[in-house]
Amino acid sequence: MPEVILVVFVIALVFSPQILAYKFAEYLGRDKKFWFWISFLIPVISLFILMFLPETEKKT
């Protein structure tokens, strides 16, 4: 049973930058799928790039 908990923890840790990039891009009005996939290539750097991009005008 402890192995299952460890595997779930590791998977959550591995996918956390992608989920954060997806949600942050959604908040900024950017393309969510694009930033999700970019964060696989450069996980931490993509989050820093998103932090410094200006917010786009959201369509209502």
C-alpha positions in Angstrom: 0.0 0.0 0.0 2.8 2.6 0.7 4.1 2.0 -2.8 0.7 3.2 -4.3 0.8 6.4 -2.2 4.4 7.0 -3.3 3.5 6.5 -7.0 0.5 8.9 -6.7 2.7 11.5 -5.0 5.4 11.2 -7.7 2.9 11.5 -10.5 1.3 14.6 -8.9 4.8 16.1 -8.4 5.7 15.4 -12.1 2.5 17.0 -13.5 2.2 19.9 -11.2 4.1 22.4 -13.5 1.8 21.4 -16.4 -1.3 21.9 -14.4 -0.1 25.2 -13.0 0.8 26.5 -16.5 -2.6 25.4 -17.8 -4.5 27.2 -15.0 -2.2 30.3 -15.1 -2.6 30.6 -18.9 -6.4 30.2 -18.5 -6.4 33.1 -15.9 -4.3 35.3 -18.2 -6.4 34.6 -21.3 -3.7 32.7 -23.1 -3.9 29.5 -25.1 -4.2 26.8 -22.3 -3.3 23.8 -24.4 -0.2 25.5 -25.9 1.2 26.4 -22.4 0.3 23.0 -21.1 2.5 21.3 -23.8 5.2 23.9 -23.6 5.6 23.2 -19.9 6.5 19.6 -20.7 9.5 20.9 -22.6 10.6 23.6 -20.2 8.6 23.1 -16.9 9.8 25.8 -14.6 10.9 28.3 -17.3 7.4 28.3 -18.9 5.9 29.4 -15.5 8.3 32.3 -15.3 7.6 33.3 -18.9 3.8 33.3 -18.1 4.4 35.4 -15.0 5.9 38.2 -17.1 3.5 38.1 -20.0 0.8 40.8 -20.0 -2.8 39.7 -19.5 -4.8 39.6 -22.7 -8.3 41.0 -23.1 -10.8 38.3 -22.3 -13.7 37.6 -24.6 -17.0 37.5 -22.9 
